[in-house]
Amino acid sequence: MPHPAAPTPGKLPFVVWMLAAGTFLMGTTEFVIAGILPDIAPDLGTSVSHAGLLVTAFAVGMILGGPTMALATLRLPQRLTLVLALTVFAAGHILAALTSSFTVVLAARFVTALATGAFWAVGFVIATAAAGPANATRAVSVMMGGLTLANVVGVPAGSLTGHVTGWRGLFWVLAALAALAAAVIGRFLPRTPQRAQVSVRDEIRALRQGRLWLALAAAVLIMGGVLATYTYITPLLTDRAGIPAGAVPLVLVAFGAGALGGTAIGGRFGDRRPMATTIPAAAATALALLALIPLSTTPPAAVFLIFLMALTGFTINPVVTALAVRFAGDAPTLASALTTSAYNTGIAAGSALAGQALASSLGVTGPALIGALFTGLTLLPLIALATAAQRGTMRIVTQNSPDAQIPAPRQTTEATSTRS
């Protein structure tokens, strides 16, 4: 996969920032729908609860569609894949804006999620390859920072736009931005055709790597834990901490600031010391969530712990994503797509369990307990990865011999790169 020469450490190529902008746009689409459901539901002749399927459809599309679209577009040039993904993304929003059928809007959301999954899967591969080994995790953190920024800036701005222009107006804006992004990426992204010898079989063979599944497990658990708490943070803040409902958005801004900071920290230190970065971060996230249970009666403590939860929890994401791509060797596209699926699986599972905990005798502290359990379990795959590195059992997928041991000089390098 030819790429431009890798940049010097600390400097990222322009392509990474272009991909981050695309991630920001697609992240806005994924999450803004929750804020405009009361506007969509009556317009499409359905209830708000039923309109919530628009959120579910997107999540399912991301979980199932990412790997599927990664394989389906494997032999296409990467630039063409990104442009097609953005084009389909724009078309889905146009279709939704033009119809009065809830079923059509639901289908459009699912198709839009497929396009998003394809964009993220290929985008992560391009970003890590263009940045080079010294900056791979930082490149991933910049891309994921686009997603985090979508929650902090894109979702509030999108919700405001939807309320002012109507939800259809918002969809037209998103379609126009996607078309603009497709034009920019088509014009400025260097030609990076897929290597013909990397086949579907190579991509599937890469899944035999045990370390890859450990990285994916960490992605599921950390995102499930943080989002289990975040999904139901409002009742904890209003009912237990006594924070006025009007001030809750300010707390969510603190969460977003922590998430941005954590993503940057993971990108900054994850390339050099991935295990020394992620293991303490996972432990700190679990402790912050445990402390939130008794201390959430005090507003300043609750706000600080929510900020800390986001700061430490999101530190892990870029590191495990970069590790998953690295562990897949010469066939990273499917692994990248599975990482996206892992995050969405964690969100779905964590939120579902947190909802049950909220309805139980645990009440508003139930989601935080579920979050602490998930994030605590994240330590298991991370420690297993660190142990594998220390034992020098690092293996890499190669096209000719998928189970071949890394030669001695490279084995030392790879083991060092994942050692705590």
C-alpha positions as CSV (number, residue, x, y, z in Angstrom):
1,M,0.0,0.0,0.0
2,P,2.2,2.9,-1.1
3,H,2.0,6.0,0.9
4,P,3.9,9.2,1.0
5,A,7.0,9.2,3.1
6,A,6.2,9.0,6.8
7,P,6.5,12.4,8.6
8,T,8.9,13.2,11.3
9,P,7.8,12.3,14.8
10,G,5.3,14.8,16.1
11,K,4.1,16.0,12.7
12,L,1.0,14.6,11.0
13,P,0.3,14.7,7.3
14,F,-2.7,16.7,6.0
15,V,-4.6,13.6,5.1
16,V,-5.1,12.8,8.8
17,W,-6.8,16.1,9.4
18,M,-9.0,15.6,6.4
19,L,-10.1,12.2,7.7
20,A,-10.7,13.7,11.1
21,A,-13.1,16.2,9.5
22,G,-15.0,13.4,7.9
23,T,-15.1,11.6,11.2
24,F,-16.5,14.7,12.8
25,L,-19.3,15.0,10.2
26,M,-20.3,11.3,10.5
27,G,-20.1,11.4,14.3
28,T,-22.4,14.3,14.3
29,T,-24.9,12.4,12.3
30,E,-24.8,9.4,14.6
31,F,-25.5,11.2,17.8
32,V,-27.5,14.3,16.8
33,I,-30.6,12.3,16.0
34,A,-31.3,11.8,19.8
35,G,-31.7,15.6,20.2
36,I,-34.2,16.0,17.3
37,L,-36.4,12.9,17.9
38,P,-39.2,15.0,19.3
39,D,-39.2,16.9,16.0
40,I,-38.9,13.9,13.7
41,A,-41.6,11.7,15.4
42,P,-44.7,13.8,14.8
43,D,-43.6,14.8,11.3
44,L,-43.4,11.1,10.3
45,G,-46.5,10.1,12.2
46,T,-44.9,8.0,14.9
47,S,-44.2,8.2,18.6
48,V,-40.9,9.4,20.1
49,S,-40.2,5.9,21.5
50,H,-40.7,4.3,18.1
51,A,-38.6,7.0,16.5
52,G,-35.8,5.9,18.8
53,L,-35.4,3.0,16.3
54,L,-33.5,5.5,14.2
55,V,-30.7,5.4,16.8
56,T,-30.8,1.6,17.0
57,A,-30.7,1.2,13.2
58,F,-27.6,3.3,13.0
59,A,-25.9,1.3,15.7
60,V,-26.8,-2.0,14.1
61,G,-25.5,-0.7,10.7
62,M,-22.2,0.3,12.3
63,I,-21.8,-3.1,14.1
64,L,-22.7,-5.3,11.1
65,G,-21.9,-3.0,8.2
66,G,-18.3,-1.9,9.1
67,P,-16.7,-5.4,8.5
68,T,-19.0,-6.2,5.6
69,M,-18.3,-3.0,3.7
70,A,-14.6,-3.3,4.5
71,L,-14.5,-6.6,2.8
72,A,-16.8,-5.5,-0.1
73,T,-14.5,-2.6,-0.9
74,L,-11.2,-4.3,-0.3
75,R,-10.1,-4.3,-3.9
76,L,-11.1,-0.7,-4.6
77,P,-8.6,2.1,-4.3
78,Q,-8.8,3.6,-0.9
79,R,-9.5,7.1,-2.1
80,L,-12.4,5.8,-4.2
81,T,-13.8,4.0,-1.2
82,L,-13.8,7.1,0.9
83,V,-15.4,9.2,-1.8
84,L,-18.1,6.6,-2.4
85,A,-18.8,6.3,1.3
86,L,-19.3,10.1,1.6
87,T,-21.5,10.1,-1.5
88,V,-23.7,7.3,-0.1
89,F,-23.7,9.2,3.2
90,A,-25.0,12.4,1.4
91,A,-27.5,10.4,-0.6
92,G,-29.0,8.8,2.5
93,H,-29.6,12.2,4.1
94,I,-31.2,13.6,0.9
95,L,-33.5,10.6,0.7
96,A,-34.5,11.0,4.3
97,A,-35.1,14.7,3.9
98,L,-37.4,14.1,0.9
99,T,-39.6,11.3,2.3
100,S,-42.5,11.3,4.6
101,S,-42.2,7.6,5.3
102,F,-40.7,6.5,8.6
103,T,-39.7,3.2,7.1
104,V,-37.7,4.9,4.4
105,V,-36.0,7.2,6.9
106,L,-35.1,4.1,9.0
107,A,-33.6,2.4,5.9
108,A,-31.7,5.5,5.0
109,R,-30.2,5.6,8.5
110,F,-29.1,2.0,8.1
111,V,-27.5,2.7,4.8
112,T,-25.8,5.8,6.1
113,A,-24.3,3.7,8.9
114,L,-22.9,1.3,6.4
115,A,-21.2,4.2,4.6
116,T,-19.9,5.5,8.0
117,G,-18.5,2.1,8.8
118,A,-16.6,1.9,5.5
119,F,-15.2,5.4,5.9
120,W,-13.9,4.7,9.4
121,A,-12.4,1.3,8.6
122,V,-10.5,2.5,5.6
123,G,-9.7,5.9,7.2
124,F,-8.0,4.4,10.2
125,V,-5.8,2.3,7.9
126,I,-4.9,5.3,5.7
127,A,-4.2,7.5,8.8
128,T,-1.8,5.0,10.5
129,A,0.0,4.2,7.3
130,A,0.4,7.8,6.3
131,A,1.6,8.9,9.7
132,G,4.2,6.1,10.0
133,P,4.9,3.8,13.0
134,A,6.2,6.7,15.2
135,N,2.9,8.6,14.9
136,A,0.4,5.9,14.2
137,T,-1.5,6.1,17.6
138,R,-1.4,9.9,17.4
139,A,-3.0,9.8,14.0
140,V,-5.7,7.5,15.3
141,S,-6.3,9.9,18.2
142,V,-6.7,12.8,15.9
143,M,-9.3,10.9,13.9
144,M,-11.1,9.8,17.0
145,G,-10.8,13.4,18.3
146,G,-13.1,14.3,15.4
147,L,-15.7,11.9,16.8
148,T,-15.3,13.4,20.3
149,L,-15.5,16.9,19.0
150,A,-18.7,15.9,17.2
151,N,-20.3,15.2,20.6
152,V,-19.0,18.5,22.1
153,V,-19.6,20.8,19.2
154,G,-21.4,19.0,16.3
155,V,-24.3,17.6,18.2
156,P,-25.3,20.8,20.0
157,A,-24.9,22.8,16.8
158,G,-26.8,20.2,14.9
159,S,-29.6,20.1,17.4
160,L,-29.9,23.9,17.3
161,T,-29.9,23.8,13.5
162,G,-32.6,21.1,13.5
163,H,-34.8,23.1,15.9
164,V,-34.4,26.3,13.8
165,T,-34.7,24.9,10.3
166,G,-36.5,21.7,11.0
167,W,-34.9,18.2,11.0
168,R,-35.1,18.1,7.2
169,G,-33.1,21.3,7.0
170,L,-30.4,19.7,9.2
171,F,-30.3,16.7,6.9
172,W,-29.8,18.9,3.9
173,V,-26.9,20.6,5.7
174,L,-25.3,17.3,6.5
175,A,-25.7,16.1,2.9
176,A,-24.1,19.3,1.6
177,L,-21.2,19.0,4.0
178,A,-20.7,15.3,3.0
179,A,-20.6,16.3,-0.7
180,L,-18.1,19.0,0.1
181,A,-15.9,16.5,2.0
182,A,-16.1,14.0,-0.9
183,A,-14.9,16.7,-3.3
184,V,-12.0,17.7,-1.0
185,I,-10.9,14.1,-0.3
186,G,-11.2,13.2,-4.0
187,R,-9.0,16.2,-4.9
188,F,-6.3,16.2,-2.2
189,L,-6.0,12.6,-0.9
190,P,-2.9,11.0,-2.5
191,R,-3.5,7.9,-4.7
192,T,-3.1,4.9,-2.5
193,P,-4.4,1.8,-4.4
194,Q,-5.0,-1.4,-2.4
195,R,-2.3,-4.0,-2.8
196,A,-3.7,-6.6,-5.1
197,Q,-2.2,-9.5,-3.2
198,V,-4.1,-8.6,0.0
199,S,-7.3,-10.6,-0.4
200,V,-10.4,-11.4,1.6
201,R,-8.7,-14.6,2.7
202,D,-5.7,-12.5,4.0
203,E,-8.0,-10.2,5.9
204,I,-9.9,-13.1,7.5
205,R,-6.6,-14.9,8.3
206,A,-5.5,-11.9,10.2
207,L,-8.3,-12.6,12.7
208,R,-6.4,-15.6,13.9
209,Q,-4.2,-13.3,15.9
210,G,-5.1,-13.7,19.6
211,R,-3.7,-10.2,20.4
212,L,-6.2,-8.7,18.0
213,W,-9.1,-10.1,19.9
214,L,-7.6,-8.9,23.2
215,A,-7.5,-5.3,21.7
216,L,-11.1,-5.7,20.5
217,A,-12.2,-6.9,23.9
218,A,-10.6,-3.9,25.5
219,A,-12.4,-1.6,23.1
220,V,-15.8,-3.2,23.9
221,L,-15.3,-3.0,27.6
222,I,-13.9,0.5,28.0
223,M,-16.5,2.1,25.7
224,G,-19.3,0.0,27.3
225,G,-18.3,1.2,30.7
226,V,-17.9,4.9,30.0
227,L,-21.1,5.1,27.8
228,A,-23.1,3.0,30.3
229,T,-22.7,5.8,32.8
230,Y,-22.8,8.7,30.3
231,T,-26.1,7.5,28.8
232,Y,-27.9,7.9,32.1
233,I,-25.9,10.7,33.6
234,T,-28.7,13.2,33.7
235,P,-30.9,11.5,36.4
236,L,-27.8,11.1,38.5
237,L,-26.9,14.8,38.3
238,T,-30.4,16.1,38.8
239,D,-31.9,13.6,41.3
240,R,-28.8,12.8,43.4
241,A,-26.4,15.6,43.0
242,G,-29.1,18.2,42.9
243,I,-27.8,20.0,39.9
244,P,-30.5,22.0,38.0
245,A,-31.6,20.5,34.7
246,G,-30.6,23.7,32.9
247,A,-27.0,23.3,34.1
248,V,-26.6,19.7,33.0
249,P,-25.4,20.7,29.5
250,L,-22.4,22.4,31.2
251,V,-21.5,19.1,32.9
252,L,-21.7,17.4,29.5
253,V,-19.3,20.0,28.2
254,A,-16.9,18.9,31.0
255,F,-17.3,15.3,29.9
256,G,-16.6,16.3,26.3
257,A,-13.5,18.3,27.4
258,G,-12.3,15.3,29.3
259,A,-12.9,13.0,26.3
260,L,-10.9,15.3,24.1
261,G,-8.1,15.5,26.5
262,G,-8.0,11.8,27.0
263,T,-7.9,11.1,23.3
264,A,-5.0,13.5,22.9
265,I,-3.1,11.9,25.8
266,G,-3.6,8.4,24.3
267,G,-2.3,9.7,21.0
268,R,0.7,11.4,22.5
269,F,2.0,8.5,24.7
270,G,0.4,5.4,23.2
271,D,3.0,4.9,20.5
272,R,5.9,4.8,22.9
273,R,4.3,3.0,25.9
274,P,0.9,1.6,25.0
275,M,0.5,-0.7,28.0
276,A,1.9,1.8,30.5
277,T,-0.6,4.3,29.1
278,T,-3.7,2.1,28.9
279,I,-3.5,-0.1,32.1
280,P,-3.3,2.9,34.6
281,A,-6.0,4.7,32.6
282,A,-8.4,1.7,32.8
283,A,-7.8,1.4,36.5
284,A,-8.3,5.1,37.1
285,T,-11.6,5.0,35.1
286,A,-12.9,2.1,37.2
287,L,-11.9,3.9,40.4
288,A,-13.5,7.2,39.3
289,L,-16.8,5.4,38.6
290,L,-16.7,3.6,41.9
291,A,-16.1,6.9,43.7
292,L,-19.0,8.5,41.8
293,I,-21.5,6.2,43.6
294,P,-20.9,7.6,47.1
295,L,-19.6,11.1,46.1
296,S,-22.3,12.0,43.6
297,T,-24.3,13.7,46.3
298,T,-21.8,16.6,46.1
299,P,-22.0,18.6,42.9
300,P,-18.4,19.6,42.6
301,A,-17.2,16.0,43.2
302,A,-19.7,14.6,40.7
303,V,-18.6,17.0,38.0
304,F,-14.9,16.3,38.6
305,L,-15.4,12.5,38.6
306,I,-17.4,12.7,35.3
307,F,-14.6,14.7,33.8
308,L,-12.0,12.3,35.1
309,M,-14.0,9.3,33.8
310,A,-13.9,10.8,30.3
311,L,-10.3,11.8,30.5
312,T,-9.0,8.4,31.5
313,G,-11.5,6.3,29.6
314,F,-10.9,8.0,26.3
315,T,-7.2,7.7,26.7
316,I,-7.5,4.0,25.9
317,N,-9.4,4.3,22.6
318,P,-6.8,5.4,20.2
319,V,-4.2,3.1,21.6
320,V,-6.3,-0.1,21.3
321,T,-7.4,1.0,17.8
322,A,-3.8,1.4,16.6
323,L,-2.8,-1.9,18.2
324,A,-5.6,-3.7,16.4
325,V,-4.5,-2.3,13.1
326,R,-0.9,-3.2,13.9
327,F,-1.6,-6.7,15.0
328,A,-3.4,-7.4,11.7
329,G,-0.1,-7.0,9.8
330,D,-0.5,-6.7,6.1
331,A,-4.3,-7.1,6.2
332,P,-5.5,-4.3,8.5
333,T,-8.8,-3.2,6.9
334,L,-11.1,-5.8,8.4
335,A,-9.4,-5.4,11.8
336,S,-10.0,-1.7,11.7
337,A,-13.7,-2.2,10.8
338,L,-14.0,-4.7,13.7
339,T,-12.7,-2.1,16.1
340,T,-15.5,0.3,15.1
341,S,-17.9,-2.6,15.6
342,A,-16.4,-3.3,19.0
343,Y,-17.0,0.3,20.2
344,N,-20.6,0.2,19.1
345,T,-21.1,-3.2,20.6
346,G,-19.8,-1.9,23.9
347,I,-22.1,1.1,23.7
348,A,-25.1,-1.1,23.0
349,A,-24.4,-3.6,25.7
350,G,-23.3,-1.1,28.3
351,S,-26.3,1.1,27.8
352,A,-28.7,-1.8,27.9
353,L,-27.3,-3.1,31.2
354,A,-27.2,0.4,32.6
355,G,-30.9,0.9,31.8
356,Q,-31.8,-2.3,33.7
357,A,-29.6,-1.2,36.6
358,L,-31.4,2.2,36.6
359,A,-34.7,0.5,36.9
360,S,-33.6,-1.8,39.7
361,S,-33.2,-1.1,43.4
362,L,-29.8,0.5,42.6
363,G,-31.6,3.5,41.1
364,V,-29.5,6.3,39.6
365,T,-26.2,4.9,40.9
366,G,-26.8,1.6,39.0
367,P,-25.3,2.8,35.7
368,A,-22.1,4.0,37.4
369,L,-21.8,0.5,39.0
370,I,-22.2,-1.2,35.6
371,G,-19.7,1.3,34.2
372,A,-17.2,0.5,37.0
373,L,-17.6,-3.3,36.3
374,F,-17.0,-2.9,32.6
375,T,-14.0,-0.6,32.9
376,G,-12.5,-2.8,35.6
377,L,-12.8,-5.9,33.3
378,T,-10.9,-3.9,30.7
379,L,-7.8,-4.5,32.7
380,L,-7.9,-8.3,31.9
381,P,-7.2,-8.0,28.1
382,L,-4.8,-5.2,28.6
383,I,-2.8,-7.1,31.2
384,A,-2.8,-10.1,28.9
385,L,-1.4,-8.0,26.1
386,A,1.3,-6.7,28.3
387,T,2.2,-10.2,29.5
388,A,2.4,-11.4,25.9
389,A,4.8,-8.5,25.1
390,Q,7.0,-9.3,28.0
391,R,7.3,-13.0,27.1
392,G,8.4,-12.0,23.6
393,T,5.5,-13.9,21.9
394,M,4.7,-11.1,19.5
395,R,3.7,-12.5,16.1
396,I,2.7,-10.8,12.9
397,V,0.5,-11.8,10.0
398,T,2.5,-12.1,6.8
399,Q,1.1,-12.9,3.4
400,N,3.2,-16.0,2.8
401,S,3.2,-17.5,6.3
402,P,0.4,-16.2,8.5
403,D,1.7,-18.1,11.5
404,A,5.4,-17.3,11.1
405,Q,7.3,-16.1,14.1
406,I,8.8,-12.6,13.7
407,P,12.6,-12.8,13.0
408,A,14.7,-12.0,16.0
409,P,15.5,-8.4,15.2
410,R,11.9,-7.5,14.3
411,Q,10.6,-9.5,17.3
412,T,12.6,-7.2,19.6
413,T,11.2,-4.2,17.9
414,E,7.6,-5.3,18.0
415,A,7.7,-6.5,21.5
416,T,9.2,-3.2,22.6
417,S,6.5,-1.3,20.9
418,T,3.8,-2.9,22.9
419,R,5.7,-3.3,26.2
420,S,4.5,-1.3,29.2
